[in-house]
Amino acid sequence: MSEKQRVSDISWKKWGPYVSNREWGLVREDYSENGDAWNYTTHDTAEAKTYRWGEEGICGICDDLQQLVFSVGFWNKKDRMVKERFFGLTNEQGNHGEDVKEYFYYLDSTPTHSYMKMLYKYPQNAFPYEELISINAERNKTEPEYELIDTGILDTNEYFDIFIEYAKESQNDILVKLTIINKSEKAAPLIVLPTLWFRNTWNWGYDDYKPQLSGDKHNHIYVNHRALDIKKVYAKESLQILFCDNETNNERLYHSENGTQYCKDGINVFVMTGNPETINPKMTGTKASFYIDEIFKAKESKTFEFRISDKDLEEPFRDFDEIFKLRVREADEFYTDIQKDIISQDEKMIQRQAFAGMLWNKMFYHYNVEKWLKGDPAEFPPPKTREKIRNYDWKHLNNEHIISMPDKWEYPWYATWDLAFHAISFSLIDPDFAKHQLKLFLFEWYMHPNGQLPAYEWNFSDVNPPVHAWAVFRVFKIDEYLKGKPDLEFLESAFQKLLMNFTWWVNKKDINGNNIFEGGFLGLDNIGVFDRNSVLPNGEQLEQSDGTSWMAMFALNMMRIALELALYNNVYEELAMKFFDHFLSIANSLDNMGNENFSLWDDEDEFFYDAIASSDGTHIYLKLRTIVGLIPMFAVEVIDDEMIENLPNFKKRMKWVLDNKPELAALVSRWEVKGQDSKHLLSLLRGHRLKRLLSRMLNPNEFLSEYGVRALSKEYEQSPYTLNFNDIEYSVKYTPAESDSGLFGGNSNWRGPVWFPINFLIIESLQRFFFYYSPDFLIEYPTGSGNYSNLDEIADSLSRRLAKIFLRDENGKRPVNGQYDRFQTDPDFKDYILFYEYFHGDSGRGVGASHQTGWTGLIAKILQPRFSKKEIAESETEMPGNVSRDSKE
């Protein structure tokens, strides 16, 4: 069976890389009085503390309910602790917020995880924990982060390259290969601890069933769990096996009595001190490690092999190499087919690592808010103060699924709008998983009864841009193209739930009932003059250009889905009409603010701005040019004349609205004027406004970077924007990379860098406008150059700018790798790609979370050649954001 045949078989996804890179410092593990999640569980206490909701590890795998976990620990005999988890700084410790301080790379994975590979670089000298903490603490927000490479610990190559690979023989038979290379010119010791343990489900007072691991003298760990098929874990070599229990060391952490002699850190204590009293001599427990103690000669490479299996095998390693070779070959064949139209080998490598990063960032996410608030029967009840700290109005939320994470260290919790972008790239390799992820958040144990989608665990009630409907329809069309038939059940069921979400937006985020939506920060963090979630002191309202535009986009997305469904069931024609009418009303409000004759489009600057509405009915523009003013571009839909002719009820009712509400019809772009190939355009932007927005966006002195579209006009680098409001002076300066503002804390910063999700939507919008306009609709590009291009050519050029971030330039360097020459030239670094949270607006270097392959994984979609225009026309399928075949360089 090939990987392409396997990918729809859910049983092959039972086991995968579903283990977090960080469980400490999370809301769901926080039982403090004050909600200080970062300090309630910490990196240093994690070694001895049993978690309630999940597990963490280096290169870990587990089953889809995380009952049994396998991961690998290391000790170089110099560190102050065994390396079982990646180290990083908390939000408070980092001068730019939380930040992992390790080097690891996701190199490969198939959608079923039948083959996976990653690389971890482990120093041979004592890891500089204190140095990283203290120097970052000394630095302010205008200074760069102090990174592991800055400490000099890698300067003489005194580190190990540790390649971890997995290959499945079958659904519950998993081969493990560790290839460890001493990169130094000197011999170096290393202890390796391949570790197996059960997530603790028995201590909380619901089910006292306690599974067991046990060992013998035949290099086997026996697995006894009532719900798992796994029977044994085999080691190829004769190794000592160490046992303890996944139980908190209360004596160490809290100076109270332990419930067991062999606590969670028992194996680590034995390894570092030789004290045999911390490991169980009876060779039984809920945590077990194979113990490998080796000296690696200079440049020496050694391989260690293990097998986690549901089978009793007489010779578990007889076919080991053949299985690995087969799975590697199948992975190559799978991606060869996916990449058949990509010519560049460099692009193929980048895309494959991007897919790998997305697949490795799947995680078992478990959080029952009601139980978390109440506390567990067998534990002390949480302090009463916690009942109102956060998420108290999300008691229905009960998540226990495999979910695509933004980054399993920086953000090991889902973010709903991030996930919408993840689904677009996942749809290329595993459309079933993409559809399942989108549908998951519409289920009743995610979506609030009032229709709101959960944002993220720090505050489920925060508001993300409503892009779920957009992602649902895009994934639906991609899936239809790849499989040759539409999944109407998916589209219809998602649409029904999205109706509730749309209603929530209308009822909750349109305070004045004028179709102007406030929304709050809307995922854009400190893009504004001030915190857009804050209540203004004198009752003023922030009228948001982006909030209103996102809702116009939402309305069009819902209309388009309804039209698609109406082709099979004419009941949906009425719903399509409802969203058509709603879009017109939002467009009217954006221009007229209800009856107040105030538009968020400023005729003087010819740009969209947020505005402050005072209680006396007056408005003032916040004349700050940011991507907020570009978001109206995203509300665009192109409908074939043929579709309208096939839906007579929709056509009839649409004509009535256009005839009887001409003032609304005049607001939207050229609906009654057919474009090329008899298409109709619905957009917030008429041709003139589109051109004026693009003149700003495509100006190198404002938004256009060599690496995409910036989040803020570069004009504010030399002349910061200032605003005096309520006797407080606010200032915004263009900062192309790390934030110099503490407005939102952390490294959140939209004041200059290039972000992939917004760029992706810009590219898609340009392609859709081109789908309507003829190639003769030309825009000066770049602004001021005297050269003109059509919208499709500009979209392709923006795609190439984003790709340039990762591709080798004429000097063989990758902008993403930034200022470190080691990363640019060293063969052991230069072709391992990190997919950062965002990118320097002038140089393209990676900034923020270093493994946020989630939305930055859109590069995989961008590198995938688009369908030909003939294929698009025939299938009615747009593959947005990709570089076209015709103009790709």
N, C-alpha and C positions, 0 to 999 in steps of 0.2 A: 504494500500500500504506500503510495506517495504521500508527501506532506499535503499536497493539494487535495487529495482524497480524504485525508485524516482531518482536515481543518474544521469540518462541520460535525465531527464526532466529539461531543462534549466530554465523553469518558476519557479522552486523551488529554484533557485539561484538568483532570483531577489533581495532579501534582504540578506545581510550578513555582516561580520565584516570588511567592506571595508573602514573604517575610519582610517586615519593615527594616530599614536601616537605622531607625531611631524610634524607640517607644518611650524613652524618657523625655520629660519636658512637654508632655502633651496634655491637652484638656481632659481627655477621657481617663487619664491616669491620675488626675489631680483631685485629691480629697481635702484640700486645704481650706482654711477659714476664709481666705481673701482671694482665692482664685489665682494664686501665683503659680501657674502651671510649670513655668521654667525652673522654679526652685523647689517644688514639692518632690519631684523625682529628677535626679541629675545624672550626668554621665558617670560620676564616681560612685554613686549609690546603686547604679543599675546592676553592677556585678553581683550584688547580694540581695536585691529586692525582687520578689516575684510580682509580675504584672497581672493586672486584672483583665485587661481587654485584648492584649496581643503580645507578640514576641518580636524581638529584633535579633539581627545577626549579620555577619559578613558573608555575603553570597549565599544567603539562606534559601532553602526550599521547604515547602510544606504541602499538606493536602488542602483542599479547598475550604475546609472548616478549621484549619490550623489546629488540628488535634495532635499531630506529630510534626516536629521540626528537625531539620538537619542544617547545620551550619559549621563553619570552621573557625577555630581560634588559633592564635599564634603567640609565641613568646620568644623574644630574641635574647633572653637572659640578662637584659639590661633595663628594660622598661619597668616602671613601678607597678604595672598590672599586666595581666594577660590581655592581649588584643582580641576581644570578642565582638567589639562594636566600633564603628567609625567615630572618631573624636571630632568635635566642632564647638564653636562658641555659641552661647546663648544670645538672645536678642540684646540683653544688657551688656554682655561682655564684648561684643563686636562693635567697632566704631561705625560699622555700616550694618549692624544687626547680625542675626544668626548666620552661621557660615561653617560648613564642613571644612576641616583642615586635613584632608587625606586625598591621595590620588588613586582613583579607581575608575575603570572604564568598562562599559558594557559593549562587548564586541560582536556578539551574535546571539540570535534566538529565532526559532521558528514559532509560528503562532500557537502550536500545541505544546511548545517547550520540549519537543522530542529531541532537540539539541540546543544547548545553551553554552555560552562561553563569556567569561569576564576576566579582567586583570586587576590585581591589587598590588600596589608597590609599598612594601613594608620595610621601613628603615632598620638597619642592623644595630644602630646605636640608640640610646635612650630617647624615646619620643619626647619632643620638647613641649610638653603640655603647658607647663608654667610660663615658658617664654612666649608662647603664642597668646596666652591669656594676658600677661602683663604688658607686653608691647602694644597689643591692640587696645588695651585699656588706656594707654598713654596717648594714643593717636586721636585726633579729632575728626570731624566729618569731612573736612577738606583734604585729609590725607588718605592715601590708599590703604587697603587692608594689608596686614602683615601675614604673609602666606607661609606655608610649610617650606617652600623652596627658598624663601628669604632667610630661613634659619641656617642655611648652609649644610643641612643634614644629608643632602643628596649630592653635594659637590664632588665627592671622591667615589661616587658610585657604590657607596656602602649601603646597599639595599637589596632586597629580594624582589624579583618579579614572580608573582604567584598567579599562575593561570588556573582557573577553576572551570572545569567543563562537566556538563551533564549530558547523558544520552539515554533515552528510554528504549528498552527492549520491547516493552509493552506498557499498558496504562499504569501498572503498579510495580514495575520492575525497572529501577533507575540505576544507571551506571555513573560513577563519580570518578573523575580523574583530576588529580592535583599535580601540576608540573611546576616545580619550584627551581628558579635559577638564581644563583649567586652572581650578581652583577659586579662584584668587587674583585679586586686583585688579591684579596686576602681571604683566608678561610674564615668562616663565620658559623656559629651555632644557631640552631633554630629548633624550637619545639613546636610541633604541629598537633592540633587537637580537633580532628573531625568529630563532631559532637551531635548527639541525638537526644531530644528531650520532648516530653509531653507538655503542652500548654496546661497550666494549672486550672482545671475546671472543677475541682473537688473541694476547695477551701471556702466556698462562698455561701454554702448553706442551701443549695438547690438539689444537688446530686452528689452524693459522697463516693460515687464510683471512682476508684483510683487505679488507672492502668499501671502496668509494670514493664520495666526493662530488666533483662537479666543477661548474664554472660557465662561463657564456658572457656575452656582452654583451646578452643578451635578457631579463634579469631572471629567469633560470631557474637553479635548482640541480638538477643531474642526480643521480639516485640509482642506484647500481649495487650491488645486493646479490642474491646467488644465491637467497635464500629469500623475497624480498619482491616484491610486485607494484608497489609505488610506483616511478614512473619520474621524476617531476619535481616540484619545488616552484616555483610561479609567484608573482611579485609584481606587483601591478597597476601600480605606478609604477616608473620607472627608478631602480634603487638599486644602490649599490656592494655587492659581495658579498665577504666576508672569509673566508679559509680557514686552518685550522690542523689539528692532530691531537689526538684524545682520548688523549693520552699525558702521563704525569706529568712535571712540570718538576723533575727531580732536582736540578738545579743550585740552584734556588731553595729547595727544601725540605730537601735533604740534602747540598748542596755536593759533589755528584758529577756525573759526566758525563751529559749528556742523550743519549737515543737518537734524537732528532729535533730539528731547529732550531725547529720550529713546534709548541710544546707546548700543552697544554689551555688555558692562560691566555693564549695568544698573541694572540687577538682582543681580550681585555680590555686587555692591555698596549698594543696599538696604539691602541685607543679612548682610553685615558687619557693616553698620552704621545706618540702620533703616530709611534712607532718602527716603520718598515715591515719591520724584520728579523724580527719575530715572526709575520708572516703570510706565507703562501705565495704568491709572485707568479704561480705557475703555475696558481693557482685550482683547487687540488685538495687533498683531505685527508679526514679522517674527522669533521671538525666545520666547520660553515659558518654564517655569520650575514649576514642582510641588514642594511645599515647605514643607519639613519635618524637624521639630525641636524636637529632642528627647533627653532624658537623659537615658543612658544605665547603669543599675545597674552592679555591679561586676559580670563578667562572663555571663552576660545576652545576649541572642540571640533574635533578632527580624527580622521578614520577612515583606517585602513590595512588593505588586504585582501590575502590570500594564499590559495593553493590547493595542497594536497598531494594528488597525484593519480596514479592508475595509467594515465592516459590522455595521449596526445599531443593537445593542444588548441590549435587555431589562435586561438580567442578564449576564453581561460579565464574571463574575467570578464563575458562577455555575459549569462549566465543567473544570475550570482552573487546578485543581489538577489531574484530569483524563488525560487531554491532556499532562501534564508534565510527568506523569508516563508512558504514552504510548510512548512518544518520547525518554525518557531515556531507556526504554526497547528495542525499535527499535535500538537505538545506540549500546546498549550492544550486541544485536543479530548480527548487522552488523560487529562489530569488533570481535565477537566470531568466525564468519565464516572466517574472514581475518586471525585470529590468531590460527586457529584450529591445526596447527602443531607446535606451540610454547608451550613448556611444562612449563617453568619457569614463575611464576606469576610476578616476578620482571621484567622480559623481556617484558611481556605483558603490564605492567603499563608504562614502559619507552617508548615502541613503541607507545602506544596510546597517551601519552603526546607529543611525537614527531610529530605524525600526527596532533594533536590538534594545536601545535605551527605553523605548516605549513599552516593549514587552517585558523587560526586566522591572519596570516601574509599576507593574500590577501588584496589588497588595490585598491581603485579607484585612478587611476593615470591619471592626466589631464595636458597636456602641449602642447600648440601650439606655436612653436618656432617663427614663423613669426609674430604672434600677440604680443608675448612677446618682440620681438626686436623692433617692430614699436610702441608699446604702444596702448592703447585702445582709441577709439574716445572720450569718455567722461572723460578721464583722461589727466593729463599733459603728454606730450611726454617724454619718457626716455631720459637721457643725451646722446649726440652723441657718447661719449666715449664707451658706452655699445655695440655699433655695432660690435666692434672687440674684446670684452673681451672673450667671449666664445660662442660656438655653432652657430656662425653667418653663417656657411656653412651648417646648417641643417634646413634651412627654410621650407623644405617639411614636417618636422616631426610634426605630429598632433596626439597625443595620448590621448585617452579618453576611457580607458578600465579598467576592473578588472585584476590586474596583481599580480603575486606572488612576494612579496618583500623579500630581504634578512633579513631585520629587520625593523619594522615600526617606531622605534625610531632612531636607529643608522644610518640606511640606508633606509629611506623611499622613495627610488627611485630604479628602477630596475637596475640590472646589468646582462648583457646578458649571460655571462658564468655561473654566479650563477644560473640563471634560468634554464639552461640546466640540472644542477644537481637536482634542485627542481623537474623537470618534471619526473625524474626517480622514486622518491619516490611517487609523486602524482599518477603515473600510477598504483600503487597497489590498490588505493582506488577510483580513479576517472580518468580513462584513457582518457575520453573525454576532461576533463579540461587540462590534461597534453598535449594532442595533440594540443588543441586550443592555449595554451601558446606558444608552439614552433612555430606554424604556424603564430601567431600574428606578430612576429618579422620579418617575411619574407614579410609582406604586404608592399605596397608602402608608407604608412604613417608612417612606422618605418624604413625599409631598405632604405639606401641612393640610389639615382638613379645610382650611380657608383657601387653599390653592397655591400657596407660596412654595417655591422650591427651596430646599436648604442651601445656604451659601457655603459655609465651611464651619468646622467645629468650634473655632474661637467665637463665632457668633452666627448661628444658623439663620438669624433674622436679618442679617445684613443683606444688601440687595446687589446682585450681579446683573449685568446686562442680559436681557431676555433673548438669548441666542439659541435656546433649545429647539424651537420650531424650525429655525434655519438649518440647524444640524440634522434634525430628523429628516427633512426633505432632501438635503444633499446626500445623506447616507442612503436614503431610499432610492434615489436615482442612480447612484454609483452601484449599489447592490443589484438594481434591475439590469444595468448594463452588463455587469460581470456574470450574472446568472441567467440572463435572457428572459426573466419574468419578474413582474412586480410583486413585492411582498405587501399586498394590500392589508393584510391583517395587522402587520406592524404599523403601517401608516395610519390606519383607521383608529386603532387602539391608542396610539400616541396622540392623535388629534383630539380624541374625546377628552383626555386628561389635560391637554394643553388649553382647551376651552376654559377649564377651571383656573389655570394659571393666568390666562389673559384677563379673566374677570377679576382676579385678585389685583393685578396691576391697575386696572381701571378704577377699582373701588378704593385701593389703599394709597396709590402714588399720584393720584390726580386730586390734590387736596381741595382745589377750588372748583373742580368740576368743569374745567375749561379745556380739557385735552392737552394741557401742558403738564409734563410729568417731572417730578422732582427727583425721585430715585435715590439721592444721596451720592455716595462716592462712586457707585456703579463700577467697581473694579478698577478704577483709574487712580486710586490712592491720592497722592498729593499733586495731581495735575492742576488743581485749582489754586486760586488765590489764598483760600483758607479751607479748613476741613469742611467738605460739603455735606458731612453728616451732622454738623453742629447746628444748634438752634440759634438763629440770629437774635440779637438782644432786644430789638424793639418790635418784634413780631413780623419782620420782613420775611418774604419768601424768596428762595433761590429758584428761579425758573431756568431749567436746564435744557440747553440745546441738545445735548447728547441723550438725556433721558427721553425727551420727546421724539427724537430721531430713532432711538432704539425701538420705541413703541410703534412708530410708523413702519419700521422694518418688520416688527413682530406681526402687525396687522397684515402686511403684504405676504409674509410667509404663511400665515394662516389662510389667507385667501387662496394662495397657490396650492396649498395642500387640499383645500376644499374643492378647488377646480379639478384637481387630479382625481379625487374620490368621486366627484360628480360624473366623471366619464363612465363610472361603473354603477353609480347609484344616484339618481337625479335629486334625491333628498338634499344632497350636499350643495346643490346650486343655491339654495336659500342662504346657507351659511357662507358661501363664497360671497354672496351679495352683501351680507351683513359686514364682512370684513372689508369689502370694497368701500362701503359707505363709511366705515369707521376710519379707514385710511384717509379719506377725503376730509373728514372732520379734524383729524390730527394735523393734516397739511394746512388746513384753514387756520387752526390755532397757532401753528408755528409762525404763520405770517401775520395774524391779526390779534393773537392773545385773547381769544374770545371776542368780546365786543369792545375791546379797549384800543383797537387800532395801533397796536405796538407789535412789531415783528422782531423775532430773534435774528433775522437777517438785517445787518446794518448796511444800509445803502451807501453810506459814506466810505466805509472800509471794504465793502463787498465781501463780507465774511459773516459766519454765524458765531454768535457769542452767547454765553450765559448772561442772565440779567437778574437784578435784584428788584423785586416788586415790593414797594412800600404799602402800608395800610391805606394811604390816601390815594392809591391808584397810580402813582407815578412809578417809572422804571428808570434804572440806570444800567447801562451795559457794563459788563466786566470785559473790557476790550483787551483781552489776553488771547493771543493767537496760539491755540493748542489743537491737538487732534480732536478735541470736543467739537470744534467747528467743521471738521471734515466728516464726522459721523453721519450727517444728513445724506451723504453719498450712498450709504449702505441701504437706504430705503429705496430700492429699485427692483422692478419686476418687468419682465418682457413676456407677453402672451401672444401666441400665434393666433392669427385670424381664424384659422381652421378650428382651433379649440373653442373659440367663442361661437362659431357657427354650429358646433356640435352640442352646444348647451343653450338651447333657445330660451329657457326661462331666465337664465342668468343674463343673456343678451337683452331680453325684453326689459327686465328690471333695471339693468345698468343704463339702458337708454332713457328710462324714465328719470332716473337720478340726474343724468347729464343734461336732460332737457329742462328739468324743473329746478335744478340747483346749479345754474351756469356759473355762479360765483365760485363754487367749489371746483367745478370741472376746469375752470381757467387756471387753477393753482397748480395742477399736476401736469407733468410734461406730456403734451402732445398725444393724449390718449386717442383722440379721434383722427389723428394724422398717422397713417400707416407708414412705418419705416420700411427698411429693406426686407424683402420677402414677406410683405404683408404682416408685419408685427406691430403690436401696440406696446407703448411704454407707459408705465406708472412709476413716477419718481417725485421726490420732493424738489428736484432741481430741474428747472427749465434750462434750455441750452446755454443762455447767457450766464446764469448762476453757476452752472457746472464749469464753464470756461474760467470764470473768475476764481472759483475755489482752486481749480487746477493750476492757475497761474501762481497762486501762493504755494500750493503743495509741491510744485515742480521747480521751485526757485531754490537753487543751492544756498542762497543767503538766508533762506527761511527753513522749509521743511525737508528739502531733498538732500539726502546724504549719499555718499558713494555706496552706502550699504543699506539703503532703504529710506523710508519716510520717518523722520524724527517725530518725537512726541510733542515738541515745543519748537517754536520758531527760533532759529539761531540768532535772529536779530536781537534777542534779549541777552546775548552774551556780553555785548558791549554796552547796551542800554537796557538794563533791567526794567521790567514793568512795575510800576508802583500804583498803589491805590490807598487813599485815605478814606476810611469808612468808619463811622461812629467814633471818630477821634483816634482811631488806630491806623497806623500806616503799615500796609502790607507790601512786600516786594517779592517778585519772582524773577529769577535769573536762569538763563539757559545753562544747564549742567549736563554735559553729554554722557556721563557715566554714573558713578556712585552718587547717592543723594547727599546734599549738604544741608538737608532739612530734617528736623526731627518731628515733622508734622504727624506722620503716621508711624514713626519708629521704624526699626529694621532697615532693610535695604530697599524698601519700596520707593520707587522713584520713576515718575513719568515725565520729568522735566527735561527732556532732551534725548534720551536714548531711543534706539530702534527696538520696537517690540514686534514679534512675529504675528500675533493674532490680528492686530489692527492693520498691519501691512497686508496680511492675507485677505482681509475683507476689502481693503482698498483695491487690490488687484482683481478680486472677483467682481467688484462693482464696475470697474472699468471694462472688464470683459463683457458684462451684461449690457452696459451702455453701448458698447460696440456692436453687440448682437442686434441692437435696434438701429443705431445710426449707420450710415454707409461709411466705407473707408475714406470718403472725402471729408468727413468731420475731423478736422486737423487741429492740433494744439501745439503751441510752441513748446518744444522740449529739448533741453532744459529751458526754463524761462530766461529770456535774455540772450539766448544763443543764436536766434535767427533761424533755427532749424525746426521743422514741423513734422509731427508724427501723428498717426491715427491712434485711437484709444487702445486697440489691441497691441500695437507695437509698444506703447508706453507700458501697458501691463506686463508684457514680456520683459521689457527692460528693467522694471522694478523687481521682477522675479530674479533676474540675473544679478541685480545688486544684492539681494538677500543671499543668493547662492555664493557670491563672492566672499561673504563672511567666512565660509568654511573651506573654499577651494584654494589650492596652492596658487599664488600669484606668480608673476614672471621671475621672481627671485626664489621661488620654491617655498615661500612662507604663507601661513594661513593667518589672516587677520584675527580670527577668533582666539588664537594663542597669545596675542598681545605682546607685551614688552619683553618677555623672558626668552632669551636666545636659546636656552636649553630646550624649550618646548618647540621652537621653530626648526632646529637643526639636528637634534639628537635622534638617531634612528629608533631609540627606545621610547620616544615621546611623540615625535612630530606627526605621525599618522594615526594616533589615538585621539578621537574627537570628543570634546565635551560640548554639550548642548545647553548653553546657559539660559538664564531667565530672560535676559535682555542684552543689548549690545551697544557699545560706545558709539555715539552718534557721529563721530568724526573718524575714528580709527577702525571700528568694527570689532574691537576686542570684546570677549565675553565678560559679562558682569552679573552679579547676583548669584542665585542658586545655580550651581555648576552642573547639576544633573536634571534640570527641568526639561527633560526631553518631551514632556507633555505637550505644551503648546508650541514650543520651539521645534518639536517633532514635525510640525507642518513643513519643514524643509524637505522631508521625504515626499510629501505631496507636491511641493513646488518643483522638485527635480524630476518628477514623473511626467514624461511628455503628454501633452493634451491630446485628446482625440482630434482627428481631422474635423474640419467644419462640416464635411458631408456626414460623418458619423454622428456629430452632435445634432445636426438637423434631422437625421433619420430617427435617432433615438430619443430626441427631446431631452437629452442628457447633457448638462454642462458639467465639466470637471474643473471647477474654479481653482485659480491660484497656480496652475501648472504653467510651465514654459511651453509654448506651442511648438509643434514639430516643425512648422514652416519657418519660424524665425529664430529658433534656438541656435545659439552659437556653440 
